[in-house]
Amino acid sequence: MIGLQPQIIPPDINEEMHEAEAHEKFLERVAISKAMNVYRRTFHHSLVIGADTIVRLEGEIIGKPKDRPAAAKMLQKLSDRCHEVWTGLALLYQGQTRFDISRTRVFFKKLSAEEIDFYLDHEEYLDKAGAYAVQGKASVFVTRVEGCYFNVMGFPLNLFYHMLETLDIRLYEPSAHTSAAKPQ
């Protein structure tokens, strides 16, 4: 969407949460570990991005469902409630590390059993925290979003853009074709 063509390299790290680990610390540890794992594989001269997303309901993490019945239970829990989507974002560039978290509140309508079954029939819940993809058929479940919509999709673009600026990386530079002269 913003003109980048990233190379996607799956990291080889343990993403399990430690007992009593704060959600913020978990996201920081995992996002930085993902980025560092890839950075060490000879990408020392590149911008490396690591990210991890969790869905929180009343302070508890709603993970990725292991199967359809687990996905149905998750969607029932989210029905007619507000939950939070948190994404930890780590950038490694020229020996510098940046980390931040995007937090978005998502409000779901009351879901009927038929709506949940219809949604699950389309298998969009697979490998999705909270068992849904907001950019797909679950979009009709969302009554309101407070914060970054792109965070809920999986990557907080505004936070990423801001973090690039702190590394003095500019995506949008004034064009050489732009004239500062005013028309007369």
C-alpha positions in Angstrom: 0.0 0.0 0.0 2.9 2.4 0.7 5.2 1.3 -2.1 7.6 -1.0 -0.3 8.5 -4.5 -1.6 9.7 -6.3 1.6 11.3 -9.6 1.5 9.5 -11.8 4.1 11.8 -14.2 6.0 10.2 -16.3 8.8 12.2 -16.1 12.0 13.2 -19.2 14.0 12.3 -18.2 17.6 10.2 -19.4 20.5 7.0 -17.3 20.7 5.7 -18.7 23.9 4.8 -16.3 26.7 6.7 -16.7 29.9 4.6 -17.2 33.1 3.7 -13.8 34.7 5.3 -11.9 31.7 3.6 -8.6 31.1 2.0 -8.3 27.7 4.1 -5.3 26.8 7.3 -7.1 27.7 6.2 -10.2 25.8 5.6 -8.2 22.6 9.0 -6.4 23.0 10.9 -9.6 23.5 9.2 -11.5 20.6 9.3 -8.6 18.1 12.9 -7.8 18.8 13.9 -11.5 18.8 12.2 -12.0 15.4 14.0 -9.0 13.9 17.4 -10.0 15.5 17.0 -13.6 14.3 16.7 -12.3 10.7 19.2 -9.5 11.1 21.9 -12.0 12.1 21.4 -14.0 8.9 23.4 -11.5 6.9 20.9 -8.7 6.6 23.2 -6.3 8.5 22.9 -3.6 5.9 19.1 -3.7 5.6 16.2 -2.4 7.6 14.8 -5.4 9.4 11.3 -5.4 10.8 10.0 -7.7 13.5 6.4 -7.7 14.7 4.0 -9.7 16.8 0.3 -9.2 17.5 -1.9 -10.2 20.4 -5.7 -9.8 20.9 -6.7 -8.9 24.5 -10.1 -9.3 26.1 -10.4 -7.9 29.6 -6.6 -8.2 30.1 -6.4 -11.9 28.9 -4.8 -12.9 25.6 -7.0 -14.5 23.0 -4.6 -16.5 20.8 -4.9 -18.3 17.5 -7.5 -21.0 17.5 -6.2 -24.6 17.2 -9.4 -25.7 15.4 -12.9 -24.7 14.4 -14.5 -25.3 17.8 -11.8 -23.2 19.5 -12.5 -20.4 16.9 -16.2 -20.6 17.6 -15.6 -20.1 21.3 -13.3 -17.1 20.6 -15.9 -15.4 18.4 -18.6 -16.1 21.0 -16.3 -14.4 23.6 -15.7 -11.4 21.4 -19.4 -11.0 20.5 -21.1 -7.8 21.7 -17.8 -6.7 23.4 -14.8 -4.5 23.0 -11.3 -6.1 22.7 -7.9 -4.7 22.1 -5.4 -5.5 19.3 -1.8 -4.8 20.3 1.1 -5.1 17.8 4.7 -4.8 19.0 6.9 -3.4 16.2 10.7 -3.6 16.2 13.0 -2.0 13.7 16.7 -2.8 13.4 18.8 -0.5 11.2 22.5 0.2 11.1 23.1 -0.9 14.7 20.0 1.0 16.0 16.9 -0.7 17.5 13.5 0.9 17.8 10.5 -0.7 19.5 6.9 0.5 20.1 3.4 -0.9 20.5 0.3 0.1 18.6 -2.9 -0.4 20.6 -6.4 -0.4 18.9 -9.8 -1.0 20.5 -12.3 -3.0 18.4 -16.0 -3.3 19.1 -18.0 -6.3 17.8 -21.7 -6.5 17.3 -23.7 -9.3 18.9 -23.0 -12.4 16.8 -25.6 -15.1 16.2 -24.6 -18.8 16.0 -25.5 -18.7 12.3 -23.1 -15.8 11.7 -20.3 -17.5 13.5 -20.9 -20.8 11.6 -21.1 -18.9 8.2 -17.8 -17.1 9.0 -16.1 -20.4 10.1 -17.2 -22.1 6.9 -14.9 -19.7 5.0 -11.8 -20.6 7.1 -10.7 -17.0 7.5 -10.0 -17.8 11.2 -7.0 -20.0 10.5 -3.8 -18.6 11.9 -5.5 -15.5 13.1 -5.2 -14.1 16.6 -8.8 -13.7 17.9 -10.0 -16.1 15.1 -10.9 -13.3 12.7 -9.5 -11.2 9.8 -11.0 -7.7 9.9 -10.2 -7.1 6.2 -12.3 -10.2 5.3 -15.8 -11.4 6.0 -15.5 -10.5 9.7 -15.5 -6.8 8.7 -19.3 -6.8 9.2 -18.9 -7.8 12.8 -17.0 -4.6 13.7 -19.2 -1.7 14.8 -16.3 0.6 15.7 -12.5 0.9 15.8 -10.6 3.3 18.1 -7.0 3.6 16.9 -5.2 2.3 13.9 -7.3 0.1 11.6 -4.2 -1.2 9.9 -3.0 -2.5 13.2 -6.0 -4.7 13.3 -5.2 -5.9 9.8 -1.8 -6.9 11.1 0.6 -4.0 10.6 0.4 -0.6 12.1 1.4 1.6 9.2 1.3 5.0 10.9 3.5 3.7 13.8 5.9 2.2 11.3 6.1 5.5 9.4 6.8 7.4 12.6 9.5 4.9 13.7 11.2 5.2 10.3 11.4 8.9 10.8 13.2 8.4 14.1 15.8 6.4 12.1 16.1 9.2 9.6 14.5 7.0 6.9 12.1 8.9 4.7 9.6 7.2 2.5 8.4 10.4 0.9 10.9 12.9 -0.2 10.1 16.1 -2.1 10.3 15.4 -5.8 13.0 17.1 -7.9 10.1 18.0 -10.2 8.4 20.1 -7.5 9.0 23.7 -7.8 9.1 26.1 -4.9 8.2 29.0 -7.2 4.7 30.4 -6.8 2.6 30.9 -9.9 2.1 34.5 -10.9 
